[in-house]
Amino acid sequence: MRPNGERWRAAYATDPARTRGRLIPESGSPTRSDFQRDRDRIIHSTAFRRLKHKTQVFVHHEGDHYRTRLTHTLEVSQIGRALARALGLDEDLAEALALSHDLGHTCFGHTGEDALDACMARYGGFDHNAQALRIVTRLERRYAGFDGLNLAWETLEGLVKHNGPLLTADGRPTARYEARGIPAAILEYDALNPLDLWSQAGPEAQAASLADDIAYAAHDLDDGLRAGLFEIPELRAVPFLAGLLDEIDRLHPGLEPSRMIHELARRVITRFVEDVIREGGRRIAALDPRRVEDIRHADRPVIVFSPEIAAADADIMRFLWERMYRHPGVVAVRKKADAIVNDLFAAFTAAPSRMPEEWSAGLDDAGEARIARRVADYIAGMTDTYAVLAHRKLYATTPDLHWELPSRGLPLAEP
């Protein structure tokens, strides 16, 4: 153990004792590292609490057992810590990045983001990654000395770059941002506190990104099966899952569906996590990094899936896209949620005074773009519940988002 309760970390891990610091200097803590403090600030933030009632796939009232943004985030955090510990990385930074990676998501999941992006098309669009940065650097207003959470440079860098560099070595946007450009919020903050948008993310951010992918693959299968969107035998269309189902059948013949679902999900997580540890360890050994900068300056990420597991993950996501995300019931609810977001945006941009005073203040003489961005910030922060209530206050009728999912008949207790 190290000071402040830190565990051993490898030479190539991000060391909080060598942090590039915070934009607003603060005195250190005698009991916590900078990354531990960042993790705690994220957990205590308003944006983190709101994840409880933000959609993952199913809107919140469709069942208590389906994942929300908050439960997904906690699962990503657990997987991220496991990867960081096995690979000798800083667990606290990996956890902080996992806990913050979805702070910028809107109500109604990706539907809300797509709708808000379309509404904001004339004003720079909407990107949940950029919104997360706005939240932790501007929109959270809790501390006396600064707006945002004043997180360490490494936490902000990992938050912005966990999906990879935003710029090429010669300064052009990478493929993800080539068509639309890098979001203005990121460029504005980078001008103030450069985040090295051209380099790879640190290893902890790479681990958090893979943890997100692993959680999606395993737990959306779990939710989809429990919701009755597809049946266990249909998963055999994915060779990787067919192998796992054969293993379960061999070890536990005649297993009841509820236990079968859990056994499948836990095996997906285990296989993927063990693969990342093996492949990451192999790439780290090949690179032989002596410090974290060696990983940032590498020509590719080091914390990745092997080609075999990357292919399995792609197969799973194709299956989920066809059978879950594009399921007629899910699509029907998405259309209704889309209408709610569009209506709210139209109402608040037409009359900003309809928003609470803390959101409408200072907009009397503001231009279109400023009003639109303030409205987008307000809507993006809404939970599903709050968005529906806000719509009901403004409109005579509000789309009904309830969808009666079929009963699976899965026992939750002994008969």
Steps between C-alpha positions, in 0.01 A plus 500: 500500500607859435413829672131595498402136465625469141595158365813407311515629145738429213755752374282563191187577703379855562650616829291753697821630659602619150165644394499804273266650757170685495405809303428680828783408741389339827688375801539122516311266729684323786284188458418469128689516172386745234331220307318379811372853551386514136312173542327632811408831336343314210295274729374800700410703189143579403557359151601163644183475711285576197628185327261304724204597283665522159436230242752235406276312254165473679342812646499498878142394564514182290633298790717525807737228382615666176814710491502875521793727420595484868504122534686472169754754624557304822552181302752675274678626810531150645641360176733796457645452848554130430690575180706774664598280793605209279706722268670703773318825420367766736167357616369831631547678167345209309204510738459877468497472122250214503270692735512816287484353149120532466440826689423680174226266384152645463165370612369205294844361418638525147155604376521817706852569377404451135198726539694772677781476245248559221350796687849648545615435142512875421695574818779245501302186580493302822757239608468319834878484543531875459202545730672296771794739474265801528345346811826440686661830394205744496149382575541345845483788748583366843834643606572851622822544305408379151234376261501131415692244704855625429620148422863405445643529148528121464133450584389762249734362235365148550140621497547673164729240336383164637384407149836597352674815368287778356774639276752336270872571538473780242207664678204378294186352662506121523245292309238528774499880473602540137154582366379737771815618673590481866226637730549864592485425874805277474696745286415789732621314806806368320600858417483580870661181631651291216405133521737372228213402271745342254637232735362172625310510828676380811474128581233551766272671247561217255401250770184697582402506133536121470305459824214693340503269197503190722211623713293582192553159343420296811226702659301593192482127426374453856238776473388390153447142612313601816281734294408221259636682194676179398538148637806313620511256202516798260835600649657195337514706181806662664777236504667640814172486692421154365823374655411651836149351490648159424729536801208592728293209370788263562566621854139568602260292289137609517579835664200730547489807272569765766819324609596426139480871417725593790748223428527623142552865597766421757689283250497776242648741755759248619618403151520862385679623814752215490561568132569870559742414778686254276504718190573816695783326684641376169491845339646666807786249500562564129500878546706478822382838630703654782255782572141588417611738222631201306144365483354839408752542220455148358354468150206291624320413826653231720190405702291322237316179414681227312385467137291193592313671784466822300322294234279335763410841645411628152280193442319556830442867426363418153259254659391756760458769236270279293306333780499757782584856402286475183225292659160645398402562863825680577478703178141603578600634840802673345275690258285624787806603701636678193177702478528602867855632457411687182195658665699608804773655287247691291313630804806613695681664209183690409455618859806444722307641797313168511814348644579538871653836590851362547492379138322798341699770678704726272334394175281810443734645237679178405538382143351182356812289543545586866135433578508171313810381688347595836182313410705198391687504832169510685338219303814285505500510878140382528416152618235305310250576776571872505481530121156338495376728781644808327322405178169453682524855638546643151276290277144371516604145419826314567602178324457193719837327531368197680559172325369183657788260467401135484524303824790258495370289784848501656486399867655751737473282810439142604142383446 
